[in-house]
Amino acid sequence: MKTQKKKLKEREESRDFFCVISDAFRIFARRSSRVLGSAWAFGIAILIIVIWGLTGPAFHYSNTWQLIINTGTTIVTFLMVFLIQNTQNRDAKAAHLKLDEIIRALKGARNELIDLEELADKDLTSLEKQFERVRKKAERNGNNPGGMRRADRTESASKGKGI
């Protein structure tokens, strides 16, 4: 147990400054997204706007009064973009890795499909057309779920959801 802790501490000490900052930001972004994405945070934001609106008559709806909310919301929005993008990037990467593992583990799956997100748009379009041909062929041969055409499945799903 002591040797594992010692090795972990040595590994942490050997990491460069950028890795430490990156990890700290990752942890901060994760925790912030949980807090700022909560119903409480939304309620507090609404409360701030209501208070700001109610103070309008006291400040005679001055330019300074308007500037306060405009500046505050701009700063918050600017910073939130980075937090949201960081958590979205991590979530997307985790989902891709999970899907890659499933593809790798399934017998008969095409391992070339692993890391599709790294392909050029032209290659992705080509694969999309290939899957469209496979789907149409399956429909012609009757090898599709429930024997329904894609349009029929879509229509049936829409009716089932009350759309």
Disulfide bonds with the S-S distance in Angstrom:
none
